[in-house]
Amino acid sequence: MSTETTEQRTTRSLIALLGETRARIVQVLRRDGRTTVAALAAELELSEVAVRRHLGVLSEDGFVAADAARAEDRPERGRPPSTYRLAEDAEQLFPQRYDQLAGQMLEFLQESSGREGVHDFLRWRVGREVGVLRDAVDAASLHERLEQLAGALTDAGFDASVDVEGDGFTLTQDHCTIAQVARDHPEVCTYEAAAFAEVLGHDVTLRRRATLAGGAATCVCQVRPRSATATNGADGPNEVTDPHDPTDVSALHDPSPRPDSAGDPL
């Protein structure tokens, strides 16, 4: 059984990602909040030139930001030194426990309000997700809308892509930021698929074929224009099915058509 502490695991991960010197700089900035090149050079026993070079790389990667010196730190003479701090993106370098918190919240809802309480929350979440994604997904054709959706999902950390498949498309997610929660609550995947279908418009059918939470290598949704599924027994627009969870999400969809989805989306 490993006796490695969380701090030791974090240090090892930082070194593997950034290299030993830049990992040490990140740890000092996390500890001290902000500091100068001179202070970093003294602590790390490096030249100021070397420290500036490493800070430049970390700045380019979005992990470090520079600020003008505060009034109390400015010398009586000479150019005031800049101070450096961790940027917001540096948070991703350190362990997060959001998935555990989200899982506990769903467990609390299920214990206090039953399964319907969980579904009420997930319906609310779909509404929030649809509101955000619709600002990014507004193209005329289904293919273009899918590319926009994949771009928005990638920006959110889901690494999504679109491929043409026969008379439809596949939307693939190579990463899932909520995979651990979804393993314990597979209905999360169904409601996520419902959000995708809602955003893509009422001229499509969407079927979730595989999920990371279900043990697959990727999450895959099959998306087809309604005209292509009419001969295959589709029940109507926005059909959403998920082989891992039979939750009925048909009530999530407004039956009115999207303003930009008139006619053949392709």
Number of C-alpha atoms within 10 A of each C-alpha: 3 4 6 8 9 10 11 11 13 16 18 14 16 20 15 11 12 17 12 13 16 19 21 18 23 22 16 18 18 14 9 11 12 16 18 18 19 16 13 20 17 12 12 13 10 13 13 16 12 13 22 15 12 17 21 15 14 21 17 11 12 14 19 21 18 17 13 12 17 11 8 6 12 14 11 7 6 7 9 14 17 16 19 21 22 23 16 11 11 17 12 9 15 12 12 10 7 12 15 12 12 14 18 13 13 20 17 14 18 15 12 11 13 12 13 11 16 22 20 13 13 18 20 12 16 21 15 12 16 19 13 13 19 18 10 14 22 21 16 16 16 24 21 17 20 25 18 21 24 21 19 20 18 16 11 12 14 19 17 24 19 22 14 12 11 9 11 20 19 22 21 21 22 16 17 19 13 18 18 16 20 20 17 14 17 20 21 24 25 26 23 18 22 28 24 24 23 28 25 31 26 22 23 24 27 27 21 23 17 20 26 20 22 17 10 11 13 18 23 22 23 20 29 22 25 23 17 14 18 13 8 9 7 14 12 14 23 30 21 27 22 22 13 16 15 12 16 14 19 14 8 16 18 11 11 8 12 15 9 12 18 12 9 12 19 11
